[in-house]
Amino acid sequence: MEDTPTKPFLKRYQHWLFAALSALLLFLSFPNANLFPVAWVALVPLFIALTHATGWKSAFWIGYLTGLLFFGGLLFAIVLLYPYANIYATLFGYLLLVGYTALYFAVFAVLMKFVPVHSGVLFPLAIACIWTALEWVRSWLMTGFPWGSIGYSQWNNLVGIQAASLIGIHGISFIIVLFNAGIATVLINRHAWRREIRAIILPLILTICCFGYGVLQLKDAQPLTRTVDTTAATDTETLNIALIPGNIPQLEKWDRQQFPRILQRYLNLMAKAANANPDLIVWPETAIRSEALTGQWPLYYERFSQTLRDIGLPILIGTANYGEEIDTAIGKYSKSAEKKAWKDVEIYNRVFSIAPDGKIHGAYAKMHLVPFGEYVPLADLLPDFIPNFIQFKPFTPGKTVNLLPVFNVKDKTELSRNGLGPPYQEAVFTDAGGTDPQRISVGASICFESVFPDEFRRPVQKGANVMGIFTNDAWFIGTAFPELHLSMAPFRAIENRIAVFRCANGGFTCVVDKFGRITTPMITPDTDQEILITPVPLLSSTKHKKTLYTRYGDWFPILCAIACVGWFGTQIVLHRRREHS
């Protein structure tokens, strides 16, 4: 009898405990734990808890608790940004973001209360549609924040995520939530399980179809060895790239006194990589100060340009530079920016495609910026002290999706150096037969942009042969965030059936194939390997048939949203008719 008082306590608060249990299970299914099978049952306790809610207010707080605990754990790395920013600003941003994202769980819980739990297969279908629609809304509302979408928990489940080429990441979330809801329906109605067992039939069928599709897609994939062989024969055309993440600590990255050492490190690694004769060298996001490219710092510009001439290879390089217009070559410093007031000077987060002679073949400016990290939303409407409190020069978003052209020829001749030197003359690679060089179009996604699937597909729509993610994850070194960011790359590759290379300062540098498989060893700040040289399969713009997702984007969650609006709209109309009858 000693535990008699305990039983009423557990019974009284079991719905809150179930809500907390769902939050824990969801958290464990994501990096760093990566227990992805747990996600297939993680929401069952929450669904059961919501059946004990006495009304919509009770449901709201049960859902909000789950969201608060889940996102509180998932996003805790934001608090750890205080070495680079004001501790009060990071703490405020963390609490604000967690409180905001948890609202989607709360709204979901409220809407779920309007779906009859005894409605058979309609219950799991309706629940999955509501969840998917809200997850999609969260991916774009208020600039969007898709971190924590339940589908991302499956990034290691290669068989289960191949359907992303058809229905995208949100479609994978739909299947997972549908399966959870089917199980919950049977458990909630266990007293009539023979009648309600039908509720799990459709979730099982769709889950089996999802996995079956994955098996079929992976059947013809080449065996995965994760060893790099740049000489291996293949039927697929490839680009041999050298990824140089650098892995510069964030506290040193923007320290001007550290720049000579940082630049020399990159130049040494670039020269070392050139010995393997790759087709292209890649540096990560904001790897170099723009002053070293424009010639404002002549000494560092000369070091960079001389190394570029010596290795004779094209390079993709990330930098933050000023001005909307792009010069035709490095070293052409324009003083027009000096004539503007500092507050009026535009700064862009860009990736340049630079030829060995210094000519700039193309540039892409980051279009989707990080709120409060790269710009202050609604800054003109906020009191002056808020932007000043955050203390950074805001970036300007890019306006167009530009592909980065590079030239790839397998049998390179010696680069002509006649007249090479300021002012530069154009020089291109030709093959041994003297034919025209092959133009390769690289699609660029800079850091935060790679978490938005509808934006990532646009360069592929324009004809990109390969996609590159250029990122600086050193802000979050030692936390789960770099792996959380990595977990999204396999989905971007599968959604568009295109190879993706990641060059990540302070994160995970690797190559992901079109099946979402990481095909190379991963370079991190903790590995001894500093350069990754590997062939990357190229997508033929003429032979490749674009995936359903590449062509139509988020059609599936939009369909779910339309279904939800239609259903709830119908219920409101019927309710009003009953009131007036």
C-alpha positions in Angstrom: 0.0 0.0 0.0 3.0 2.3 0.2 2.7 3.2 -3.5 -1.0 4.1 -3.3 -0.5 7.9 -3.3 1.8 7.5 -6.3 -0.8 6.0 -8.6 -3.1 9.0 -8.5 -0.1 11.3 -9.1 1.0 9.3 -12.2 -2.5 9.1 -13.5 -3.1 12.8 -13.0 0.0 13.8 -14.8 0.4 11.0 -17.3 -0.5 13.1 -20.3 2.4 15.6 -19.4 4.8 12.7 -18.9 3.7 11.2 -22.3 4.3 14.6 -23.9 7.8 14.8 -22.4 8.5 11.2 -23.5 7.7 12.1 -27.1 10.1 15.0 -26.9 12.8 12.8 -25.6 12.3 10.1 -28.3 12.2 12.7 -31.1 15.5 14.2 -29.7 17.2 10.8 -29.7 16.2 10.2 -33.3 18.3 13.2 -34.5 22.1 13.8 -34.4 24.1 13.2 -32.3 22.2 10.1 -31.0 20.9 9.2 -34.5 18.6 6.5 -33.3 16.5 6.9 -36.4 14.1 3.9 -35.9 12.9 5.6 -32.7 11.2 8.3 -34.9 8.7 5.7 -36.2 7.1 5.5 -32.7 8.3 8.8 -31.1 4.9 10.6 -31.6 2.8 7.8 -30.2 3.0 9.0 -26.6 2.0 12.5 -27.7 -1.0 11.3 -29.6 -2.1 9.2 -26.6 -1.6 12.2 -24.3 -3.8 14.4 -26.5 -6.7 12.0 -26.0 -6.6 13.0 -22.3 -6.8 16.7 -23.1 -10.1 18.1 -21.8 -10.3 20.9 -24.4 -8.3 22.9 -26.9 -6.5 24.8 -24.3 -5.3 21.6 -22.6 -4.3 20.2 -26.0 -2.4 23.4 -26.8 -0.2 23.2 -23.7 0.4 19.5 -24.1 1.7 20.0 -27.6 3.6 23.1 -26.6 5.4 21.2 -23.9 6.5 18.5 -26.4 7.7 21.2 -28.8 9.4 23.2 -26.1 11.4 20.2 -24.8 12.3 18.9 -28.2 13.5 22.1 -29.8 15.0 23.2 -26.5 17.4 20.2 -26.7 17.8 20.3 -30.5 18.7 24.0 -30.7 20.7 24.4 -27.5 23.9 25.0 -29.6 22.6 28.6 -30.2 23.3 29.4 -26.5 26.9 28.3 -27.0 27.4 31.1 -29.6 28.3 33.5 -26.8 32.1 33.4 -27.5 31.2 35.2 -30.8 28.3 37.3 -29.7 26.7 38.9 -26.6 25.6 36.2 -24.2 22.3 38.0 -23.6 21.7 38.2 -27.3 22.3 34.5 -27.9 20.2 33.5 -24.9 17.4 35.7 -26.0 17.6 34.4 -29.6 17.6 30.8 -28.3 14.5 31.3 -26.1 12.7 33.2 -28.8 13.4 30.6 -31.5 12.5 27.6 -29.2 9.3 29.3 -28.1 8.4 30.1 -31.7 9.0 26.6 -33.1 7.2 24.9 -30.2 4.1 26.8 -31.3 3.8 24.5 -34.3 3.5 21.5 -32.0 0.9 23.4 -30.0 -1.2 24.4 -33.1 -0.9 20.8 -34.3 -2.3 19.5 -31.0 -5.2 21.9 -31.1 -6.1 20.9 -34.7 -5.8 17.3 -33.8 -8.5 17.6 -31.2 -11.0 18.3 -34.0 -10.3 14.9 -35.7 -12.4 12.0 -34.3 -10.1 9.4 -32.9 -12.6 6.7 -33.7 -12.7 7.5 -37.4 -10.6 4.6 -38.5 -8.1 5.3 -41.3 -9.3 8.9 -41.4 -7.6 9.7 -38.1 -4.0 8.8 -39.1 -4.5 10.3 -42.6 -5.8 13.6 -41.1 -3.0 13.7 -38.5 -0.3 13.2 -41.1 -1.7 15.9 -43.4 -2.0 18.4 -40.5 1.6 17.7 -39.4 3.0 17.8 -42.9 1.2 21.1 -43.7 2.4 22.8 -40.5 6.0 21.5 -41.1 5.9 23.0 -44.6 4.5 26.3 -43.3 7.4 26.4 -40.8 9.8 26.0 -43.6 8.9 29.3 -45.2 6.9 31.5 -42.7 9.0 34.4 -41.3 11.8 33.4 -43.7 11.5 29.8 -42.7 13.2 27.5 -40.2 13.0 23.8 -41.2 15.4 22.4 -38.6 13.9 19.5 -36.8 11.6 18.4 -39.5 11.0 14.8 -38.5 12.0 13.4 -41.9 15.6 14.5 -41.4 15.9 11.9 -38.6 16.0 9.3 -41.3 19.2 10.6 -43.1 21.0 7.3 -42.3 18.0 5.2 -43.4 18.9 5.1 -47.1 16.2 2.6 -48.1 13.5 4.7 -46.4 14.3 8.1 -47.9 14.6 7.3 -51.6 11.0 8.4 -52.1 12.2 12.0 -51.4 12.9 12.2 -55.2 9.1 12.1 -55.6 7.6 13.7 -52.4 10.5 15.6 -50.9 11.6 15.7 -47.3 8.0 16.7 -46.2 6.7 13.5 -47.8 9.0 11.4 -45.7 7.7 13.2 -42.6 4.2 12.4 -43.8 5.0 8.6 -43.9 6.6 8.7 -40.5 3.7 10.6 -38.8 1.2 8.4 -40.6 2.8 5.3 -39.2 2.9 6.8 -35.7 -0.7 7.8 -35.9 -1.7 4.3 -37.1 -0.1 2.7 -34.1 -1.6 5.3 -31.8 -5.1 4.7 -33.2 -4.9 1.0 -32.4 -3.5 1.6 -28.9 -6.1 4.3 -28.0 -8.9 2.1 -29.2 -7.5 -1.2 -27.9 -10.8 -2.2 -26.4 -12.2 -2.4 -29.9 -8.9 -3.3 -31.7 -10.6 -5.7 -34.1 -12.6 -2.8 -35.6 -9.8 -0.2 -35.4 -7.0 -2.5 -36.8 -8.0 -1.2 -40.2 -6.5 2.2 -39.2 -3.0 0.7 -39.4 -3.5 -1.0 -42.8 -3.0 2.0 -45.0 0.0 3.3 -43.0 1.6 -0.1 -43.3 0.9 -0.3 -47.0 2.4 3.2 -47.7 5.4 2.5 -45.5 6.1 -0.8 -47.3 5.7 1.0 -50.6 8.2 3.7 -49.5 10.8 1.1 -48.5 10.1 -1.0 -51.5 10.7 2.0 -53.8 14.0 2.5 -51.9 15.1 -1.0 -52.5 14.4 -0.7 -56.2 16.3 2.5 -56.5 19.3 1.2 -54.6 19.4 -2.1 -56.5 21.4 -0.7 -59.4 23.6 1.6 -57.3 27.3 0.8 -57.4 28.7 -0.7 -54.2 29.7 1.9 -51.6 33.3 1.6 -50.5 34.0 5.2 -49.2 37.5 4.9 -50.5 38.7 7.5 -53.0 40.1 6.2 -56.3 40.6 9.0 -58.8 41.7 6.6 -61.5 38.8 4.2 -61.3 37.0 3.7 -64.6 33.3 4.6 -64.6 30.5 5.0 -67.2 29.5 8.3 -65.6 31.3 11.5 -66.5 33.1 12.9 -63.5 34.8 16.0 -62.2 37.9 15.4 -60.1 37.7 18.0 -57.3 39.9 18.9 -54.4 38.0 20.1 -51.3 40.0 22.2 -48.9 37.9 23.1 -45.8 40.8 24.7 -43.9 39.0 24.2 -40.6 39.9 27.6 -39.2 38.5 28.3 -35.7 35.8 30.9 -35.7 37.5 33.2 -33.2 40.5 33.4 -35.6 38.5 33.6 -38.8 37.7 37.3 -38.8 40.8 38.4 -36.8 42.8 40.5 -39.2 46.0 39.7 -37.4 45.4 36.0 -38.1 44.7 36.5 -41.8 48.3 36.1 -43.1 48.6 32.7 -41.3 45.1 31.6 -42.5 45.8 32.6 -46.1 49.1 30.8 -46.1 47.5 27.7 -44.8 45.0 27.7 -47.6 47.7 28.4 -50.2 49.9 25.6 -48.9 47.0 23.2 -49.0 46.0 24.3 -52.5 49.6 23.8 -53.7 49.6 20.3 -52.1 46.3 19.4 -53.7 47.5 20.6 -57.1 50.1 17.8 -57.1 47.2 15.3 -57.7 46.2 17.3 -60.7 42.5 17.7 -59.9 40.1 19.5 -62.3 38.9 22.0 -59.7 39.9 23.2 -56.3 37.2 24.3 -53.8 37.4 26.5 -50.7 34.5 26.9 -48.2 32.2 29.8 -47.4 33.9 33.1 -46.6 37.3 31.4 -46.7 39.3 34.5 -47.9 39.0 38.2 -47.1 37.9 40.1 -50.2 40.7 42.6 -49.9 43.1 39.8 -50.9 41.1 39.3 -54.1 40.5 43.0 -55.1 44.1 44.1 -54.6 43.3 46.4 -51.6 45.9 44.4 -49.7 48.6 44.1 -52.5 50.9 41.7 -50.6 48.2 39.1 -49.9 46.7 39.6 -53.4 50.1 38.8 -55.0 50.5 35.7 -52.9 47.1 34.4 -53.9 47.4 35.3 -57.6 50.9 33.9 -57.8 49.8 30.6 -56.3 46.8 30.5 -58.6 49.1 31.0 -61.6 51.6 28.4 -60.4 49.1 25.6 -60.0 47.2 26.4 -63.2 43.8 25.2 -61.9 40.4 26.8 -61.6 39.1 27.5 -58.2 35.7 28.0 -56.5 36.2 30.2 -53.5 33.9 31.8 -50.9 34.3 35.4 -49.8 32.3 38.3 -48.4 32.8 41.2 -50.8 31.4 44.7 -51.5 29.3 46.0 -54.3 26.6 44.6 -56.5 28.7 44.5 -59.7 31.3 41.8 -60.2 34.6 42.6 -61.8 35.8 40.6 -64.8 39.0 39.6 -62.9 40.6 39.6 -59.5 43.0 42.5 -58.7 40.7 45.2 -60.2 39.9 47.1 -57.1 37.2 49.7 -57.6 37.3 52.7 -55.4 33.6 53.5 -56.0 32.7 51.8 -52.7 34.9 54.3 -50.8 32.7 57.2 -52.1 29.7 55.7 -50.2 28.9 56.1 -46.6 29.7 52.9 -44.6 26.1 52.2 -43.9 25.3 52.4 -47.6 27.9 49.9 -48.8 26.4 46.6 -49.8 28.2 43.4 -48.7 27.4 40.0 -50.2 28.2 36.5 -49.2 29.5 35.1 -52.5 31.2 32.2 -54.2 33.5 33.0 -57.2 34.6 30.8 -60.0 38.1 32.0 -60.8 40.3 30.8 -63.7 44.1 30.4 -63.2 44.7 33.7 -65.0 42.6 35.5 -62.5 39.5 35.9 -64.7 36.2 35.6 -62.8 34.0 33.3 -64.8 31.0 33.6 -62.6 29.7 34.5 -59.1 26.8 33.6 -56.9 25.6 35.7 -54.0 23.7 34.0 -51.1 20.0 34.7 -51.5 18.6 33.3 -48.2 20.3 35.0 -45.4 20.3 33.9 -41.7 18.0 36.1 -39.6 19.9 38.0 -36.9 23.1 36.2 -38.1 23.5 38.0 -41.4 20.8 40.6 -41.3 18.2 42.0 -38.9 14.6 41.4 -40.0 12.5 44.5 -40.2 15.5 46.6 -39.1 14.0 49.8 -40.3 11.0 49.3 -38.0 13.1 48.4 -34.9 14.6 50.8 -32.4 18.1 51.8 -33.2 19.6 50.1 -30.1 18.5 46.6 -31.3 20.6 46.5 -34.5 23.5 48.2 -32.6 23.1 45.6 -29.8 23.6 42.7 -32.3 26.8 44.4 -33.6 27.4 43.3 -37.1 27.3 44.7 -40.7 24.3 43.2 -42.3 24.6 41.3 -45.6 22.6 42.1 -48.7 20.8 39.1 -50.3 21.6 38.1 -53.8 18.9 38.5 -56.5 19.4 35.7 -59.0 20.4 32.0 -59.2 23.7 32.0 -61.0 25.5 28.8 -62.0 29.3 28.8 -61.6 31.0 27.8 -64.8 34.3 25.9 -64.7 36.2 24.2 -67.5 37.0 20.6 -67.3 39.4 18.8 -69.7 41.0 15.5 -68.8 44.2 15.9 -70.8 45.4 19.4 -70.1 48.2 21.0 -72.0 50.4 23.6 -70.4 48.6 26.8 -69.7 49.8 29.5 -72.0 51.4 32.3 -70.0 52.0 34.8 -72.8 51.4 38.1 -71.3 49.9 36.6 -68.2 50.2 39.1 -65.4 48.4 42.3 -64.6 46.6 43.3 -66.6 45.5 39.7 -67.3 44.8 38.2 -70.6 42.1 35.5 -70.9 43.5 32.0 -70.9 41.6 28.7 -71.1 42.4 25.0 -70.9 42.4 23.0 -74.1 42.9 19.3 -74.4 45.7 17.6 -76.3 43.7 17.6 -79.5 43.2 21.3 -79.4 39.4 21.0 -79.1 37.3 23.5 -77.1 37.3 23.1 -73.3 34.3 21.5 -71.6 32.1 23.8 -69.6 30.8 22.4 -66.3 28.1 24.3 -64.5 28.2 24.1 -60.7 25.2 25.0 -58.6 26.1 26.7 -55.3 24.2 26.6 -52.1 25.8 28.7 -49.3 25.4 27.4 -45.7 21.8 28.1 -44.5 20.4 27.9 -48.0 21.0 24.1 -48.2 18.3 23.5 -45.6 15.6 24.8 -48.0 14.8 22.1 -50.6 12.6 24.3 -52.8 15.5 26.7 -53.2 18.2 24.1 -53.6 16.4 22.6 -56.7 16.5 25.9 -58.6 20.2 25.6 -59.9 19.4 22.0 -60.9 16.4 23.3 -62.9 18.7 25.7 -64.6 21.1 22.9 -65.7 23.6 22.4 -62.9 25.8 19.4 -63.5 26.8 19.1 -59.8 25.8 20.9 -56.6 28.1 22.3 -54.1 27.4 23.3 -50.5 29.8 25.9 -49.3 29.5 26.4 -45.5 31.2 27.7 -42.4 30.0 25.5 -39.4 32.8 26.6 -37.1 30.3 28.6 -35.2 28.9 25.4 -33.7 32.0 23.2 -33.4 31.7 20.7 -30.6 27.9 20.6 -30.8 25.3 18.6 -32.8 24.7 21.4 -35.3 27.4 20.5 -37.9 26.0 17.0 -38.1 22.4 18.3 -38.1 23.4 20.4 -41.1 25.1 17.4 -42.7 22.0 15.3 -42.3 20.1 17.5 -44.8 22.6 17.0 -47.7 21.5 13.4 -48.5 17.9 14.7 -49.0 19.0 17.5 -51.3 20.9 14.9 -53.4 18.0 12.4 -53.5 15.4 15.0 -54.2 17.2 16.1 -57.3 19.2 12.9 -58.1 22.4 14.9 -58.3 25.8 14.5 -56.6 26.5 17.1 -53.9 29.9 18.0 -52.5 30.2 19.8 -49.2 33.2 22.0 -48.3 32.7 22.9 -44.7 35.0 25.0 -42.5 34.6 23.5 -39.0 32.0 20.9 -40.2 31.8 17.8 -42.3 33.5 17.9 -45.7 32.5 15.0 -48.0 30.7 14.0 -51.2 27.1 12.7 -51.3 25.9 10.7 -54.3 22.5 10.9 -55.9 21.3 8.1 -53.7 22.1 10.1 -50.5 25.1 8.0 -49.7 28.3 9.6 -48.3 30.8 8.2 -50.7 34.0 9.6 -49.3 35.9 9.8 -46.0 34.7 12.8 -44.1 37.1 15.6 -43.2 36.4 17.3 -39.9 38.4 19.5 -37.5 39.3 16.3 -35.6 40.7 14.3 -38.6 44.3 14.2 -39.7 43.3 14.4 -43.3 43.2 18.0 -44.5 42.3 17.7 -48.2 39.7 15.5 -50.0 40.5 14.8 -53.6 37.8 12.7 -55.3 35.9 12.3 -58.5 32.3 13.6 -58.4 29.7 12.3 -60.9 28.3 14.9 -63.2 24.7 15.2 -64.2 24.1 15.3 -68.0 21.8 18.3 -68.7 20.7 16.7 -71.9 20.3 13.0 -70.9 19.1 13.5 -67.3 15.4 13.3 -66.6 14.5 15.7 -63.8 12.9 14.2 -60.8 9.3 14.9 -59.8 10.6 17.0 -56.9 13.0 19.0 -59.1 10.2 19.8 -61.5 7.4 20.6 -59.1 9.0 21.2 -55.7 6.9 21.0 -52.6 3.7 19.8 -54.4 3.0 17.2 -51.8 2.9 19.3 -48.6 1.0 21.9 -50.5 -1.6 19.2 -51.3 -1.7 18.3 -47.7 -2.3 22.0 -46.8 -5.1 22.3 -49.3 -6.7 19.1 -47.9 -6.5 20.5 -44.4 -8.0 23.9 -45.3 -10.7 22.1 -47.3 -11.6 19.7 -44.5 -11.6 22.3 -41.7 -13.5 24.7 -43.9 -16.1 22.1 -44.6 -16.4 21.3 -40.9 -16.9 25.0 -40.1 -19.7 25.3 -42.7 -21.4 22.2 -41.5 -21.2 23.4 -37.9 -22.8 26.7 -38.7 -25.6 25.0 -40.6 -26.4 22.8 -37.7 -26.5 25.9 -35.4 -29.0 27.6 -37.7 -31.2 24.5 -38.2 
